[in-house]
Amino acid sequence: MKSQPLLRIAWRNVRKNWRHSLGSLLSIVVGYVAIVLFQGYLGDLENIQALWNEQRAMLGSVLVEKRGASSSEGRQDPMSFLLAPREQSFVEDFLRRHASEVKVRMRILQVAGLASAGRSGVMFVAWGHDVEEGARLRGPWTWNAVAGRPLQLAPPNSVLLGGRLGRLLDCQGPPVTAVVRPDGGFVAEERPFNCRQPQVQLAATTRTGQMNAVDPAVAGLFDAGLGELDSRFVLMPIALAQQLLDTDYISFYSVAVAGSTEDAGRFSGELNAAARQAGLDITATPWRQHMYGELYRRGMAVLGTYRVLVILVVVTIAGMSVFTSMLKAVNERVREIGALRSMGFRRRQVVRLFTLEGALLSAVSSLAGLGVGVLCVQAINRAGLTYNAGLASQPIPLTIGLLPSTLAGAMFFLSAVGVVAAFFPARRAARLPIADALRQV
């Protein structure tokens, strides 16, 4: 008998024996939805964390700095690892020659010192950066002010204080949770805040070892992302940072490269090769491989282990449930198998028939699971749910992505389980003598 008639019979049996198939169908639907939701959640969480680093933290795709700046020696003596004007000219020229690949380039000068608003001082760290480029680099987080206004809308002699640092300097603003959009960004509107002093004094040691100070106005408060960092961090225009350190040097470039992670790696390699050829001690590193990406790498490593363990549990439970349901459904139809054998069906045709039933039932169930999964994903994403996690200073939005690889993989796995679960009991029943099979109850 050809496959086409067997396929028609198998589809008819699936529809006729829907009561027997109901348990298998529900098992596959539940298993499919569980796999889709869990994998979609982890995939979306990983994507959110990557975007937070690339855009909100303004790391871009590639960080360009002096070789050794990220080493322990560089962290202890950062002034010795700044990029001089000649090195900056080389980087700028390279970026101009690769303008089609560069979306945004931003200069950053790191500053550390003492902040004071008239009372006791507080240690601070600051990023002086190109303000307009930083706004473009942040994308959905262009408006990064919890209170007040972002730097691109403030006068040049202005700074943004981390929310907790602001409180240490007698500035009060709304809580972060009150201004966060469902996607994790901030509502783009100026919100009032109060500071005991409208200006803050920032004092630091210049590159030549002298003390210097500036008195910028406080344009607003922002959330630095991590609680400890939020109590120390300041954002300022790069011109103000260079004035404070009395230098025209910078710490590093943040470059957003068009394309994928692989494109960023290729771009870094080309820049490194050009720097070696020019005899300059400059290195370009994708942020995921940089010191600034260490927390992300550790988090993703833990998440990967968690993913493997939970997926094993979900897959095992779903697979055993489907296998048990299919096994029961086939065992209840042993007399039907005996009847088919008495009508002239060969053993392999009977096995093929029930295997096709398992495949069809699994495919239909997976499609039903896909529909239920999509509805669940939409409901969760529209609910605007958030949760607190780890060191993050603000809630993380609970969102779930629909990953094509997961949708296809879950369908293939559960269909394979359904086929295997139908094959073995059908083969066992087909091997019974016809009389014994007909006597089965």
C-alpha positions as a LaTeX table, in Angstrom:
\begin{tabular}{lrrr}
\hline
Residue & $x$ (\AA) & $y$ (\AA) & $z$ (\AA) \\
\hline
Met1 & 0.00 & 0.00 & 0.00 \\
Lys2 & 1.32 & 3.41 & $-0.98$ \\
Ser3 & 1.96 & 6.19 & 1.55 \\
Gln4 & $-0.82$ & 8.48 & 0.31 \\
Pro5 & $-3.73$ & 6.12 & 1.22 \\
Leu6 & $-2.05$ & 5.43 & 4.57 \\
Leu7 & $-1.80$ & 9.17 & 5.16 \\
Arg8 & $-5.52$ & 9.62 & 4.46 \\
Ile9 & $-6.40$ & 6.76 & 6.78 \\
Ala10 & $-4.07$ & 8.16 & 9.47 \\
Trp11 & $-5.71$ & 11.59 & 9.26 \\
Arg12 & $-9.16$ & 10.00 & 9.43 \\
Asn13 & $-8.13$ & 8.03 & 12.52 \\
Val14 & $-6.80$ & 11.14 & 14.22 \\
Arg15 & $-10.17$ & 12.84 & 13.73 \\
Lys16 & $-12.24$ & 9.76 & 14.59 \\
Asn17 & $-10.29$ & 8.85 & 17.72 \\
Trp18 & $-10.03$ & 12.38 & 19.05 \\
Arg19 & $-11.06$ & 11.25 & 22.54 \\
His20 & $-8.09$ & 8.88 & 22.66 \\
Ser21 & $-5.88$ & 11.62 & 21.22 \\
Leu22 & $-7.05$ & 14.35 & 23.60 \\
Gly23 & $-4.54$ & 13.51 & 26.34 \\
Ser24 & $-1.67$ & 13.41 & 23.86 \\
Leu25 & $-2.83$ & 16.67 & 22.28 \\
Leu26 & $-3.00$ & 18.48 & 25.63 \\
Ser27 & 0.40 & 17.11 & 26.67 \\
Ile28 & 2.02 & 18.35 & 23.49 \\
Val29 & 0.30 & 21.75 & 23.70 \\
Val30 & 1.38 & 22.28 & 27.31 \\
Gly31 & 4.92 & 21.10 & 26.59 \\
Tyr32 & 5.16 & 23.31 & 23.51 \\
Val33 & 3.90 & 26.39 & 25.37 \\
Ala34 & 6.28 & 25.75 & 28.30 \\
Ile35 & 9.31 & 25.49 & 26.01 \\
Val36 & 8.31 & 28.56 & 23.96 \\
Leu37 & 7.66 & 30.75 & 27.02 \\
Phe38 & 10.81 & 29.78 & 28.89 \\
Gln39 & 13.15 & 30.02 & 25.93 \\
Gly40 & 11.47 & 33.24 & 24.80 \\
Tyr41 & 11.91 & 34.76 & 28.26 \\
Leu42 & 15.60 & 33.86 & 28.50 \\
Gly43 & 16.30 & 34.98 & 24.93 \\
Asp44 & 14.57 & 38.31 & 25.50 \\
Leu45 & 16.34 & 38.83 & 28.83 \\
Glu46 & 19.71 & 38.25 & 27.18 \\
Asn47 & 18.79 & 40.70 & 24.41 \\
Ile48 & 17.62 & 43.32 & 26.93 \\
Gln49 & 20.87 & 43.07 & 28.90 \\
Ala50 & 22.91 & 43.41 & 25.71 \\
Leu51 & 20.93 & 46.50 & 24.64 \\
Trp52 & 21.29 & 48.04 & 28.09 \\
Asn53 & 25.07 & 47.78 & 27.75 \\
Glu54 & 25.28 & 48.87 & 24.12 \\
Gln55 & 22.78 & 51.72 & 24.26 \\
Arg56 & 21.83 & 52.78 & 27.75 \\
Ala57 & 25.39 & 52.40 & 29.14 \\
Met58 & 26.72 & 53.89 & 25.86 \\
Leu59 & 29.29 & 51.14 & 25.26 \\
Gly60 & 28.35 & 50.85 & 21.60 \\
Ser61 & 29.80 & 47.86 & 19.75 \\
Val62 & 33.55 & 48.49 & 20.05 \\
Leu63 & 35.72 & 50.27 & 22.62 \\
Val64 & 38.94 & 51.87 & 21.38 \\
Glu65 & 41.58 & 52.68 & 23.99 \\
Lys66 & 45.30 & 52.66 & 24.71 \\
Arg67 & 46.72 & 49.17 & 25.14 \\
Gly68 & 46.78 & 48.25 & 28.83 \\
Ala69 & 44.11 & 50.76 & 29.88 \\
Ser70 & 41.86 & 47.92 & 31.09 \\
Ser71 & 44.64 & 46.09 & 32.94 \\
Ser72 & 45.16 & 46.33 & 36.68 \\
Glu73 & 47.99 & 48.80 & 36.04 \\
Gly74 & 45.71 & 50.88 & 33.85 \\
Arg75 & 43.00 & 50.96 & 36.50 \\
Gln76 & 45.50 & 52.05 & 39.15 \\
Asp77 & 47.06 & 54.79 & 37.02 \\
Pro78 & 44.47 & 55.75 & 34.35 \\
Met79 & 46.21 & 59.05 & 33.53 \\
Ser80 & 49.12 & 57.15 & 32.00 \\
Phe81 & 46.82 & 55.35 & 29.57 \\
Leu82 & 44.90 & 58.22 & 28.01 \\
Leu83 & 44.73 & 58.69 & 24.25 \\
Ala84 & 46.87 & 61.64 & 23.14 \\
Pro85 & 45.80 & 64.02 & 20.35 \\
Arg86 & 48.00 & 62.16 & 17.80 \\
Glu87 & 46.32 & 58.86 & 18.66 \\
Gln88 & 42.91 & 60.49 & 18.52 \\
Ser89 & 43.70 & 61.83 & 15.05 \\
Phe90 & 44.55 & 58.31 & 13.89 \\
Val91 & 41.25 & 56.92 & 15.27 \\
Glu92 & 39.23 & 59.76 & 13.77 \\
Asp93 & 40.86 & 59.22 & 10.38 \\
Phe94 & 40.19 & 55.48 & 10.52 \\
Leu95 & 36.53 & 56.10 & 11.43 \\
Arg96 & 36.14 & 58.57 & 8.55 \\
Arg97 & 37.54 & 55.99 & 6.12 \\
His98 & 35.01 & 53.46 & 7.46 \\
Ala99 & 32.11 & 55.88 & 7.74 \\
Ser100 & 29.71 & 53.45 & 6.04 \\
Glu101 & 30.22 & 50.98 & 8.91 \\
Val102 & 30.10 & 53.47 & 11.79 \\
Lys103 & 26.69 & 54.55 & 13.11 \\
Val104 & 27.92 & 56.67 & 16.04 \\
Arg105 & 31.31 & 57.44 & 17.54 \\
Met106 & 31.60 & 58.99 & 20.99 \\
Arg107 & 34.64 & 60.18 & 22.96 \\
Ile108 & 34.80 & 59.53 & 26.71 \\
Leu109 & 37.06 & 60.96 & 29.40 \\
Gln110 & 36.82 & 59.30 & 32.80 \\
Val111 & 37.15 & 61.47 & 35.89 \\
Ala112 & 37.34 & 60.56 & 39.58 \\
Gly113 & 37.35 & 63.00 & 42.47 \\
Leu114 & 35.33 & 64.62 & 45.24 \\
Ala115 & 31.84 & 66.12 & 44.85 \\
Ser116 & 30.47 & 68.63 & 47.32 \\
Ala117 & 27.33 & 70.71 & 47.68 \\
Gly118 & 28.49 & 72.80 & 50.63 \\
Arg119 & 28.69 & 70.04 & 53.24 \\
Ser120 & 30.91 & 66.98 & 53.45 \\
Gly121 & 32.28 & 65.70 & 50.17 \\
Val122 & 31.37 & 62.47 & 48.38 \\
Met123 & 33.64 & 60.43 & 46.12 \\
Phe124 & 32.44 & 60.41 & 42.51 \\
Val125 & 33.34 & 58.91 & 39.15 \\
Ala126 & 32.26 & 60.62 & 35.96 \\
Trp127 & 32.06 & 60.09 & 32.24 \\
Gly128 & 32.73 & 63.19 & 30.23 \\
His129 & 31.32 & 62.42 & 26.79 \\
Asp130 & 30.18 & 63.93 & 23.51 \\
Val131 & 26.65 & 64.84 & 24.51 \\
Glu132 & 24.90 & 64.81 & 21.13 \\
Glu133 & 26.59 & 61.58 & 20.07 \\
Gly134 & 25.69 & 60.03 & 23.43 \\
Ala135 & 22.03 & 60.88 & 22.91 \\
Arg136 & 22.11 & 59.16 & 19.50 \\
Leu137 & 23.95 & 56.15 & 20.91 \\
Arg138 & 21.39 & 55.64 & 23.69 \\
Gly139 & 18.55 & 55.05 & 21.24 \\
Pro140 & 15.38 & 54.31 & 23.30 \\
Trp141 & 17.17 & 55.75 & 26.35 \\
Thr142 & 17.86 & 59.13 & 24.68 \\
Trp143 & 15.92 & 60.71 & 27.53 \\
Asn144 & 17.94 & 59.39 & 30.45 \\
Ala145 & 16.88 & 61.86 & 33.13 \\
Val146 & 14.69 & 60.60 & 35.97 \\
Ala147 & 14.28 & 64.24 & 37.02 \\
Gly148 & 15.23 & 67.45 & 35.30 \\
Arg149 & 16.43 & 67.21 & 31.70 \\
Pro150 & 19.14 & 65.23 & 29.84 \\
Leu151 & 22.43 & 66.92 & 28.98 \\
Gln152 & 21.58 & 67.42 & 25.29 \\
Leu153 & 18.81 & 69.80 & 26.42 \\
Ala154 & 20.81 & 71.48 & 29.19 \\
Pro155 & 23.41 & 74.31 & 29.13 \\
Pro156 & 27.04 & 73.25 & 28.44 \\
Asn157 & 28.12 & 73.81 & 32.05 \\
Ser158 & 25.74 & 71.18 & 33.43 \\
Val159 & 25.95 & 67.66 & 34.89 \\
Leu160 & 23.60 & 64.79 & 35.64 \\
Leu161 & 23.94 & 63.10 & 39.03 \\
Gly162 & 23.13 & 59.47 & 39.78 \\
Gly163 & 19.94 & 59.34 & 41.85 \\
Arg164 & 21.61 & 58.03 & 45.00 \\
Leu165 & 24.55 & 60.39 & 44.63 \\
Gly166 & 22.03 & 63.20 & 44.25 \\
Arg167 & 20.45 & 62.28 & 47.56 \\
Leu168 & 23.89 & 62.33 & 49.23 \\
Leu169 & 24.28 & 65.87 & 47.84 \\
Asp170 & 20.83 & 66.95 & 49.11 \\
Cys171 & 18.95 & 66.59 & 45.80 \\
Gln172 & 15.53 & 64.98 & 45.79 \\
Gly173 & 13.57 & 63.72 & 42.80 \\
Pro174 & 10.82 & 61.20 & 41.99 \\
Pro175 & 11.49 & 57.48 & 42.46 \\
Val176 & 12.78 & 55.64 & 39.42 \\
Thr177 & 9.80 & 53.27 & 39.36 \\
Ala178 & 7.41 & 56.19 & 38.89 \\
Val179 & 8.87 & 57.27 & 35.55 \\
Val180 & 9.78 & 53.98 & 33.83 \\
Arg181 & 8.00 & 52.92 & 30.65 \\
Pro182 & 7.02 & 49.26 & 30.17 \\
Asp183 & 10.08 & 48.77 & 27.92 \\
Gly184 & 12.44 & 49.99 & 30.65 \\
Gly185 & 13.03 & 53.49 & 29.25 \\
Phe186 & 12.01 & 56.74 & 30.92 \\
Val187 & 8.98 & 58.84 & 30.08 \\
Ala188 & 10.37 & 61.77 & 28.07 \\
Glu189 & 9.20 & 64.74 & 30.10 \\
Glu190 & 10.95 & 67.15 & 32.43 \\
Arg191 & 10.17 & 66.34 & 36.06 \\
Pro192 & 10.85 & 68.66 & 39.00 \\
Phe193 & 13.62 & 68.01 & 41.53 \\
Asn194 & 15.02 & 70.00 & 44.42 \\
Cys195 & 18.68 & 70.53 & 45.36 \\
Arg196 & 19.84 & 72.44 & 48.41 \\
Gln197 & 22.45 & 74.00 & 46.14 \\
Pro198 & 21.73 & 74.49 & 42.41 \\
Gln199 & 25.41 & 73.86 & 41.68 \\
Val200 & 27.80 & 71.12 & 42.74 \\
Gln201 & 31.55 & 71.46 & 43.12 \\
Leu202 & 33.61 & 68.73 & 41.48 \\
Ala203 & 37.28 & 68.54 & 42.44 \\
Ala204 & 39.86 & 66.26 & 40.83 \\
Thr205 & 43.58 & 65.89 & 40.22 \\
Thr206 & 44.69 & 66.99 & 36.75 \\
Arg207 & 46.90 & 64.93 & 34.46 \\
Thr208 & 49.92 & 66.90 & 35.68 \\
Gly209 & 49.11 & 66.22 & 39.37 \\
Gln210 & 47.53 & 69.54 & 40.33 \\
Met211 & 44.19 & 70.05 & 42.04 \\
Asn212 & 41.40 & 71.63 & 40.01 \\
Ala213 & 37.68 & 72.23 & 40.50 \\
Val214 & 34.60 & 73.20 & 38.49 \\
Asp215 & 31.16 & 74.32 & 39.65 \\
Pro216 & 28.59 & 73.04 & 37.13 \\
Ala217 & 24.83 & 73.34 & 37.50 \\
Val218 & 22.83 & 70.21 & 38.27 \\
Ala219 & 20.64 & 69.65 & 35.21 \\
Gly220 & 18.91 & 66.60 & 36.67 \\
Leu221 & 19.14 & 63.14 & 38.14 \\
Phe222 & 19.53 & 59.87 & 36.26 \\
Asp223 & 19.66 & 56.16 & 37.04 \\
Ala224 & 23.09 & 54.58 & 36.50 \\
Gly225 & 21.63 & 51.07 & 36.32 \\
Leu226 & 23.49 & 49.48 & 39.25 \\
Gly227 & 22.83 & 50.54 & 42.83 \\
Glu228 & 26.48 & 50.96 & 43.86 \\
Leu229 & 27.32 & 52.86 & 40.67 \\
Asp230 & 24.26 & 55.09 & 41.09 \\
Ser231 & 25.68 & 56.43 & 44.37 \\
Arg232 & 28.91 & 57.57 & 42.67 \\
Phe233 & 28.24 & 58.31 & 39.00 \\
Val234 & 28.14 & 61.67 & 37.19 \\
Leu235 & 27.56 & 62.42 & 33.51 \\
Met236 & 29.04 & 65.60 & 32.03 \\
Pro237 & 30.04 & 67.06 & 28.64 \\
Ile238 & 33.53 & 66.03 & 27.57 \\
Ala239 & 34.62 & 69.68 & 27.32 \\
Leu240 & 33.80 & 70.14 & 31.03 \\
Ala241 & 35.69 & 66.96 & 31.95 \\
Gln242 & 38.74 & 68.11 & 29.95 \\
Gln243 & 38.54 & 71.47 & 31.69 \\
Leu244 & 38.46 & 69.73 & 35.08 \\
Leu245 & 41.51 & 67.57 & 34.26 \\
Asp246 & 43.16 & 70.39 & 32.27 \\
Thr247 & 43.87 & 68.14 & 29.29 \\
Asp248 & 42.91 & 67.47 & 25.70 \\
Tyr249 & 43.45 & 63.72 & 26.17 \\
Ile250 & 40.56 & 61.23 & 26.35 \\
Ser251 & 40.11 & 57.79 & 27.92 \\
Phe252 & 38.54 & 55.85 & 25.05 \\
Tyr253 & 36.14 & 55.85 & 22.11 \\
Ser254 & 32.78 & 54.10 & 22.07 \\
Val255 & 31.88 & 53.13 & 18.51 \\
Ala256 & 28.52 & 51.73 & 17.38 \\
Val257 & 29.17 & 49.56 & 14.34 \\
Ala258 & 26.46 & 48.66 & 11.84 \\
Gly259 & 25.68 & 44.98 & 11.59 \\
Ser260 & 26.06 & 41.99 & 13.90 \\
Thr261 & 28.46 & 40.97 & 16.66 \\
Glu262 & 30.65 & 39.34 & 14.00 \\
Asp263 & 30.85 & 42.67 & 12.14 \\
Ala264 & 32.03 & 44.36 & 15.35 \\
Gly265 & 34.75 & 41.73 & 15.74 \\
Arg266 & 35.90 & 42.20 & 12.14 \\
Phe267 & 35.90 & 46.00 & 12.55 \\
Ser268 & 38.04 & 45.67 & 15.71 \\
Gly269 & 40.52 & 43.46 & 13.90 \\
Glu270 & 40.90 & 45.94 & 11.04 \\
Leu271 & 41.42 & 48.85 & 13.43 \\
Asn272 & 44.00 & 46.89 & 15.43 \\
Ala273 & 45.88 & 45.96 & 12.26 \\
Ala274 & 45.89 & 49.59 & 11.10 \\
Ala275 & 47.16 & 50.75 & 14.51 \\
Arg276 & 50.02 & 48.23 & 14.46 \\
Gln277 & 50.96 & 49.32 & 10.97 \\
Ala278 & 51.01 & 52.95 & 12.14 \\
Gly279 & 53.16 & 52.02 & 15.15 \\
Leu280 & 50.52 & 53.13 & 17.68 \\
Asp281 & 49.76 & 51.34 & 20.93 \\
Ile282 & 45.98 & 51.36 & 20.40 \\
Thr283 & 43.58 & 48.45 & 20.77 \\
Ala284 & 39.94 & 48.01 & 19.76 \\
Thr285 & 37.81 & 45.47 & 21.62 \\
Pro286 & 34.14 & 44.48 & 21.23 \\
Trp287 & 32.44 & 45.45 & 24.48 \\
Arg288 & 31.39 & 41.86 & 25.19 \\
Gln289 & 35.06 & 40.92 & 25.46 \\
His290 & 36.08 & 44.08 & 27.33 \\
Met291 & 36.43 & 44.60 & 31.06 \\
Tyr292 & 33.13 & 46.54 & 30.96 \\
Gly293 & 31.40 & 43.43 & 29.64 \\
Glu294 & 32.58 & 41.19 & 32.48 \\
Leu295 & 29.38 & 41.50 & 34.51 \\
Tyr296 & 27.36 & 40.73 & 31.38 \\
Arg297 & 29.52 & 37.68 & 30.60 \\
Arg298 & 29.17 & 36.35 & 34.12 \\
Gly299 & 25.43 & 36.90 & 34.11 \\
Met300 & 25.01 & 35.18 & 30.76 \\
Ala301 & 27.14 & 32.24 & 31.95 \\
Val302 & 24.88 & 31.76 & 34.97 \\
Leu303 & 21.84 & 32.21 & 32.76 \\
Gly304 & 23.18 & 29.61 & 30.33 \\
Thr305 & 23.57 & 27.04 & 33.10 \\
Tyr306 & 20.08 & 27.84 & 34.37 \\
Arg307 & 18.73 & 27.55 & 30.82 \\
Val308 & 20.24 & 24.07 & 30.33 \\
Leu309 & 18.93 & 22.75 & 33.65 \\
Val310 & 15.41 & 24.08 & 33.26 \\
Ile311 & 15.15 & 23.09 & 29.60 \\
Leu312 & 16.21 & 19.55 & 30.55 \\
Val313 & 13.45 & 19.45 & 33.17 \\
Val314 & 10.82 & 20.94 & 30.84 \\
Val315 & 11.81 & 18.69 & 27.93 \\
Thr316 & 11.89 & 15.58 & 30.11 \\
Ile317 & 8.47 & 16.26 & 31.64 \\
Ala318 & 6.92 & 17.20 & 28.30 \\
Gly319 & 8.53 & 14.23 & 26.55 \\
Met320 & 7.46 & 11.70 & 29.18 \\
Ser321 & 3.94 & 13.12 & 29.25 \\
Val322 & 3.62 & 12.88 & 25.47 \\
Phe323 & 5.17 & 9.41 & 25.40 \\
Thr324 & 2.85 & 8.12 & 28.11 \\
Ser325 & $-0.25$ & 9.57 & 26.49 \\
Met326 & 0.62 & 8.19 & 23.06 \\
Leu327 & 1.52 & 4.80 & 24.52 \\
Lys328 & $-1.84$ & 4.59 & 26.27 \\
Ala329 & $-3.69$ & 5.71 & 23.14 \\
Val330 & $-2.07$ & 3.01 & 21.00 \\
Asn331 & $-2.45$ & 0.25 & 23.60 \\
Glu332 & $-6.18$ & 0.95 & 23.79 \\
Arg333 & $-6.44$ & 0.21 & 20.06 \\
Val334 & $-4.79$ & $-3.22$ & 19.94 \\
Arg335 & $-8.05$ & $-4.81$ & 18.75 \\
Glu336 & $-8.14$ & $-2.29$ & 15.90 \\
Ile337 & $-4.62$ & $-3.36$ & 14.96 \\
Gly338 & $-5.76$ & $-6.99$ & 14.99 \\
Ala339 & $-8.69$ & $-6.11$ & 12.73 \\
Leu340 & $-6.37$ & $-4.35$ & 10.30 \\
Arg341 & $-4.09$ & $-7.40$ & 10.24 \\
Ser342 & $-7.07$ & $-9.67$ & 9.56 \\
Met343 & $-8.01$ & $-7.44$ & 6.60 \\
Gly344 & $-4.63$ & $-8.00$ & 4.98 \\
Phe345 & $-2.52$ & $-5.14$ & 6.34 \\
Arg346 & 1.11 & $-6.11$ & 6.78 \\
Arg347 & 2.95 & $-5.50$ & 10.01 \\
Arg348 & 5.08 & $-2.70$ & 8.56 \\
Gln349 & 1.98 & $-1.02$ & 7.12 \\
Val350 & 0.29 & $-1.09$ & 10.51 \\
Val351 & 3.39 & 0.37 & 12.15 \\
Arg352 & 3.66 & 3.02 & 9.44 \\
Leu353 & $-0.03$ & 3.89 & 9.83 \\
Phe354 & 0.25 & 4.50 & 13.57 \\
Thr355 & 3.54 & 6.34 & 13.15 \\
Leu356 & 1.85 & 8.66 & 10.66 \\
Glu357 & $-0.98$ & 9.16 & 13.17 \\
Gly358 & 1.58 & 10.13 & 15.82 \\
Ala359 & 3.28 & 12.55 & 13.43 \\
Leu360 & $-0.01$ & 14.16 & 12.35 \\
Leu361 & $-1.28$ & 14.42 & 15.90 \\
Ser362 & 2.02 & 15.97 & 17.03 \\
Ala363 & 1.97 & 18.46 & 14.15 \\
Val364 & $-1.61$ & 19.50 & 14.84 \\
Ser365 & $-0.91$ & 19.75 & 18.58 \\
Ser366 & 2.23 & 21.80 & 17.96 \\
Leu367 & 0.27 & 24.22 & 15.77 \\
Ala368 & $-2.32$ & 24.51 & 18.54 \\
Gly369 & 0.53 & 25.05 & 21.03 \\
Leu370 & 1.94 & 27.74 & 18.76 \\
Gly371 & $-1.39$ & 29.57 & 18.78 \\
Val372 & $-1.72$ & 29.30 & 22.56 \\
Gly373 & 1.92 & 30.33 & 23.01 \\
Val374 & 1.51 & 33.43 & 20.85 \\
Leu375 & $-1.56$ & 34.46 & 22.84 \\
Cys376 & 0.29 & 33.93 & 26.14 \\
Val377 & 3.29 & 35.93 & 24.90 \\
Gln378 & 1.09 & 38.82 & 23.78 \\
Ala379 & $-0.82$ & 38.82 & 27.07 \\
Ile380 & 2.39 & 38.87 & 29.14 \\
Asn381 & 4.08 & 41.53 & 27.01 \\
Arg382 & 1.02 & 43.80 & 27.18 \\
Ala383 & 0.61 & 43.39 & 30.94 \\
Gly384 & 3.57 & 45.69 & 31.67 \\
Leu385 & 4.95 & 43.38 & 34.37 \\
Thr386 & 8.31 & 44.11 & 35.99 \\
Tyr387 & 10.51 & 42.43 & 38.57 \\
Asn388 & 13.58 & 43.27 & 40.64 \\
Ala389 & 16.72 & 41.25 & 39.98 \\
Gly390 & 20.35 & 41.18 & 41.00 \\
Leu391 & 22.21 & 44.47 & 41.29 \\
Ala392 & 19.87 & 46.44 & 39.03 \\
Ser393 & 18.64 & 49.65 & 40.61 \\
Gln394 & 15.35 & 49.68 & 38.70 \\
Pro395 & 12.80 & 46.96 & 37.86 \\
Ile396 & 13.41 & 44.87 & 34.75 \\
Pro397 & 10.45 & 44.60 & 32.34 \\
Leu398 & 9.08 & 41.07 & 32.01 \\
Thr399 & 8.89 & 40.45 & 28.27 \\
Ile400 & 8.97 & 37.31 & 26.17 \\
Gly401 & 10.22 & 37.05 & 22.61 \\
Leu402 & 9.07 & 34.64 & 19.91 \\
Leu403 & 12.25 & 32.97 & 18.68 \\
Pro404 & 11.86 & 31.21 & 15.30 \\
Ser405 & 14.54 & 28.67 & 16.23 \\
Thr406 & 12.67 & 27.80 & 19.43 \\
Leu407 & 9.31 & 27.52 & 17.66 \\
Ala408 & 10.76 & 25.17 & 15.04 \\
Gly409 & 12.89 & 23.24 & 17.53 \\
Ala410 & 9.99 & 22.64 & 19.94 \\
Met411 & 7.78 & 21.44 & 17.10 \\
Phe412 & 10.47 & 19.07 & 15.80 \\
Phe413 & 11.24 & 17.66 & 19.26 \\
Leu414 & 7.64 & 17.05 & 20.32 \\
Ser415 & 6.77 & 15.62 & 16.89 \\
Ala416 & 9.73 & 13.24 & 17.19 \\
Val417 & 8.56 & 12.20 & 20.65 \\
Gly418 & 5.04 & 11.59 & 19.32 \\
Val419 & 6.36 & 9.46 & 16.45 \\
Val420 & 8.60 & 7.38 & 18.74 \\
Ala421 & 5.79 & 6.99 & 21.27 \\
Ala422 & 3.48 & 5.62 & 18.55 \\
Phe423 & 6.12 & 3.46 & 16.81 \\
Phe424 & 7.14 & 1.09 & 19.60 \\
Pro425 & 3.71 & 0.09 & 20.98 \\
Ala426 & 2.36 & $-0.19$ & 17.41 \\
Arg427 & 5.23 & $-2.50$ & 16.46 \\
Arg428 & 4.68 & $-4.63$ & 19.57 \\
Ala429 & 0.95 & $-4.91$ & 18.87 \\
Ala430 & 1.53 & $-5.66$ & 15.18 \\
Arg431 & 3.72 & $-8.61$ & 16.12 \\
Leu432 & 0.94 & $-10.25$ & 18.18 \\
Pro433 & $-0.93$ & $-13.11$ & 16.59 \\
Ile434 & $-4.12$ & $-11.80$ & 15.01 \\
Ala435 & $-6.32$ & $-13.88$ & 17.31 \\
Asp436 & $-4.54$ & $-12.58$ & 20.43 \\
Ala437 & $-4.81$ & $-8.99$ & 19.22 \\
Leu438 & $-8.56$ & $-9.36$ & 18.60 \\
Arg439 & $-9.07$ & $-10.71$ & 22.13 \\
Gln440 & $-7.47$ & $-7.65$ & 23.73 \\
Val441 & $-9.90$ & $-5.59$ & 25.78 \\
\hline
\end{tabular}
